[in-house]
Amino acid sequence: MISGLTWLLACQLVGEVLVRLTDAPVPGPVVGMVLLFVLLQVRRSGDDATVVRAADGLLRHLQLLFVPAGVGVVVYLGTLRDQALPIAVALLLSWLVGLAAVAGVTVALERLVGRGR
């Protein structure tokens, strides 16, 4: 388990370093995850690999990672209550914009695929 966690953290660290050195507009953990994916593909790791077992252990206890977010919500409950209307409007508008973007992409792809037939 320790070896697997070390691989996970090392990939995240390398991702962070690469992002800071190149000033890339991508989060370091995302680059680290891509690096980990490449390493797993090159090594052809199976289900018994230490990194896979460590990841499975983390996923089994994923609910613990939501505790800090829940504490943050409770700490800022007063602010959330005071700003409930702007937050609700922002959530609704962002949902509508996302829905419209998905609909637009779907229509564009349907037209593109329809022309090829």
C-alpha positions in Angstrom: 0.0 0.0 0.0 2.8 2.4 0.9 4.5 1.8 -2.5 1.3 2.4 -4.4 0.6 5.6 -2.5 4.2 6.7 -3.2 3.6 6.2 -6.9 0.4 8.2 -6.8 2.0 11.1 -4.9 5.1 11.0 -7.0 3.1 11.3 -10.2 1.2 14.2 -8.7 4.4 15.9 -7.7 6.0 15.5 -11.1 2.8 16.9 -12.6 2.9 19.9 -10.4 6.6 20.5 -11.2 6.0 20.2 -14.9 3.1 22.6 -14.8 5.1 25.1 -12.7 8.1 24.8 -15.0 6.2 25.2 -18.3 3.5 27.6 -16.9 0.9 25.3 -18.5 -2.8 26.3 -18.0 -3.6 22.8 -16.7 -3.7 21.7 -13.0 -0.7 19.8 -11.9 -2.8 16.8 -10.6 -4.3 16.4 -14.0 -0.8 16.2 -15.6 0.2 13.8 -12.9 -2.9 11.6 -13.6 -2.0 11.5 -17.4 1.6 10.6 -16.4 0.3 7.8 -14.2 -2.0 6.6 -17.0 1.0 6.5 -19.4 3.1 4.7 -16.8 0.4 2.1 -16.2 0.0 1.5 -19.9 3.8 1.1 -20.5 4.2 -1.2 -17.5 1.1 -3.1 -18.4 0.1 -3.2 -14.7 -2.5 -5.7 -13.7 -5.1 -5.6 -10.9 -2.5 -6.9 -8.5 -0.2 -3.8 -8.9 0.5 -1.9 -5.8 -0.7 1.4 -7.3 -4.0 -0.2 -8.3 -4.5 -1.7 -4.8 -3.7 1.7 -3.3 -6.2 3.5 -5.6 -8.8 0.9 -4.8 -8.2 1.5 -1.1 -8.6 5.3 -1.6 -11.8 4.8 -3.6 -13.3 2.6 -0.9 -13.0 5.5 1.5 -13.8 8.3 -0.9 -16.5 9.6 1.4 -13.8 10.8 3.8 -12.6 13.3 1.2 -15.9 15.1 1.3 -15.6 15.9 5.0 -13.5 19.1 4.5 -16.1 20.4 1.9 -18.9 19.7 4.4 -17.1 21.5 7.1 -16.5 24.5 4.8 -20.3 24.6 4.0 -21.1 24.6 7.7 -18.5 27.3 8.5 -19.9 29.6 5.8 -23.5 28.8 6.3 -24.3 32.4 7.3 -22.7 33.7 4.2 -24.5 31.1 2.1 -27.8 32.2 3.7 -27.1 35.9 3.0 -26.1 35.3 -0.6 -28.7 32.6 -1.4 -30.4 34.5 -4.2 -27.2 35.3 -6.2 -25.9 31.8 -5.7 -29.2 30.3 -6.9 -29.2 32.6 -9.9 -25.6 31.8 -10.8 -26.3 28.0 -10.5 -29.4 28.2 -12.7 -27.7 30.4 -15.3 -24.6 28.2 -15.4 -26.8 25.1 -15.8 -28.7 26.7 -18.6 -25.5 27.8 -20.4 -24.1 24.3 -20.0 -27.4 22.8 -21.3 -27.4 25.1 -24.3 -23.7 24.3 -25.1 -24.4 20.6 -25.0 -27.5 21.1 -27.2 -25.5 23.2 -29.7 -22.7 20.7 -29.9 -25.2 17.8 -30.4 -27.0 19.6 -33.2 -23.7 20.5 -34.9 -22.5 16.9 -34.6 -25.8 15.6 -35.9 -25.5 17.9 -39.0 -21.9 16.9 -39.5 -22.6 13.2 -39.3 -25.7 13.5 -41.3 -23.8 15.1 -44.2 -21.3 12.1 -44.3 -24.1 9.6 -45.0 
